[in-house]
Amino acid sequence: MSAAAPRRRDLAAWLLRHTRGLLAPLLLAIVLRIVGQLVGIALLVVAVSGVIRATAADTAGAVGSIVLPTVGLLVGLALVKAVLRYLEQYSGHYVAFSALASLRRLFFDRLAPQSPAATDGAASGDLSARATRDIDRVEVFFAHTLPPATSAVVVPLVAVVWTAVVVDPVLALVMLPVLVLVVAVVPFLSGRRTWRATEERARANGRIAQHVSDSVAGVREIVAFDHTTERLAGLDRLGREAARSAERVGTVAGVRAALVQVVQFGGLVVLLLVGAARGAEGTVGWPEVATAIAVLIGIAGPARAVDGFVADLDASFASAARLFEVLERSPVVSDPEPAVAATSRDGGAPDGAAVRFTDVEFTYPGSLEPTVTGVTWSVPIGAHVAIVGVSGSGKSTLTSLLARVWDPQSGSVHLDGVDLRDLPLEDVRSRVAIVNQRPFVFGRSMRENLVLGAPDATDEDVASALHVAALDEVVAALPQGLETPLRERGARLSGGQLQRLALARAVITDPEVLVLDESTGALDPATERTVRERLAVWAGGRRTIVEVTHRVDQVMGVDRVLVLDRGAVVEDGAPADLAGADGPFAALLARV
Ligand SMILES: Nc1ncnc2c1ncn2[C@@H]1O[C@H](COP(=O)(O)OP(=O)(O)OP(=O)(O)O)[C@@H](O)[C@H]1O
């Protein structure tokens, strides 16, 4: 994760930077709110002054001539306030939801190049919580922070200045400390502790999301191994942790809200006493005192908004910090700078190698030992090579380096004579296709899953890919054929069908290099034979196939075999030669 936790000021600047285009509607929301709240105070003042003037009138006619225009003015102000409120809410939420949409886009945009470091085997539940719940929480920052924060300062100030000028400066002076306490002091009491508890609550919620998503994904194992009680106990424990931090946040928020009330009502009492004293001196009359009280009551709501949003704002910043962590992480691999034009497949390496590893060394982040060490190896264009070796010897890692999922710390990997780091990533992705051990399918139709990497594929391309993967007959037997809906993770497919779909999905992209990472292991021997034969026809000596497998007996027909042991090449040659030698490959064969 990121080195240092960002400060709130940095987070606010960061959020605004990513949503710069929304500043105009945000400003509009602020202005509308300020004007609307001033109109609200005016409503109170007009009503109070109307009542005072009416009580002073001595005839029914005089009362009517005061009340009727006052009521008319009140109705007019109320309508204006209602329209302003609607427009403020509209623009505020327009800003908030547009900001959320762009943060969501940004989240996936930044996450993709961090894969697999940030995603593999990692907290997918926690990541989902960040992409949904945390982004939603940031809404508070846009819709419920800047407008109320600005109006909480501006509206009371305007009202107090108006009181000083129009009503009485001493009464206005009494209001000032109340405002300072309510807007600038009480809401920030115990801020650091609450912020820490809020951050902890956000992290605890992330852990709960992770626990639940693991439990759902692993429900079969949980039931099979009778692990339900332990999972529930784990969930309870996480729930209690989240509740403890929520309680700390809630307690402080409650105390602060009570203090704000005390200060505001205390202010009213003081204003009344000062007003009475000045009334007794004859400096001001009761109408002025009543007007000042109306103003203080009118600004109570806008001023209290600061305390109202501070707790939510903490939660919003805690969520923003969790987003920041993901969005600002460096990508694992990135495009070359300046961008290099994609090389054509006719360019070719001078030595005719489709793939060349030169003294490659690679250590996973956080690992102490290198997983791949000193690997020098090349694969001729059009060859079918196999990588074998015991479990954990680094076979899959080697294919990840070949597809530039990772970059080696030293040495280089060349595709058609060009260092992978000098090729645009898009180019590498389109020229090298990997079929993983655990392919993922989306909850869409079989066709949509098949053409994932080749959205413009024709029916002919689809039919040919299905044929290579020996999936044509399977699809033909399905009542809905290719339109058969699949469930996420391929729940409606057998393991072998899933592998063949993944193979067809790679073949249809017409890659130069096809990497098969134990991707036929779930096929029955007859189907596997068919797939191998068809793949050979498809490759036609032009496309290169790199296959990782444990089934060493199946690789006797390939052109070359690379034997890995603890990340190093221990043998490299034609399978028949290696089988005849008394080396590691022969030893692996003997174990079959
Ligand atoms: N993302 C990762 N982070 C840290 N270590 C990893 C990661 N992926 C794999 N490893 C480690 O690297 C080593 C080689 O793993 P790799 O998957 O490349 O081996 P393999 O030969 O393909 O194994 P298998 O035949 O079991 O699939 C293992 O010790 C593994 O634990």
The ligand as an ORCA input file, in Angstrom:
! r2SCAN-3c Opt
* xyz 0 1
  N       2.032    -13.410     -6.713
  C       2.992    -14.048     -6.048
  N       3.611    -13.453     -5.022
  C       4.598    -14.073     -4.344
  N       5.026    -15.320     -4.638
  C       4.434    -15.964     -5.652
  C       3.382    -15.375     -6.416
  N       2.998    -16.252     -7.359
  C       3.766    -17.343     -7.203
  N       4.628    -17.168     -6.192
  C       5.640    -18.120     -5.716
  O       6.578    -18.318     -6.767
  C       6.966    -19.670     -6.830
  C       6.749    -20.200     -8.237
  O       5.363    -20.186     -8.514
  P       4.818    -20.589     -9.937
  O       3.347    -20.499     -9.880
  O       5.523    -19.828    -10.979
  O       5.283    -22.097    -10.004
  P       4.774    -23.263    -10.937
  O       5.989    -24.016    -11.330
  O       3.947    -22.734    -12.044
  O       3.906    -24.082     -9.931
  P       2.668    -25.059    -10.222
  O       3.181    -26.160    -11.094
  O       2.297    -25.560     -8.873
  O       1.623    -24.241    -10.878
  C       6.147    -20.413     -5.783
  O       6.969    -20.585     -4.648
  C       5.016    -19.465     -5.455
  O       4.648    -19.584     -4.105
*
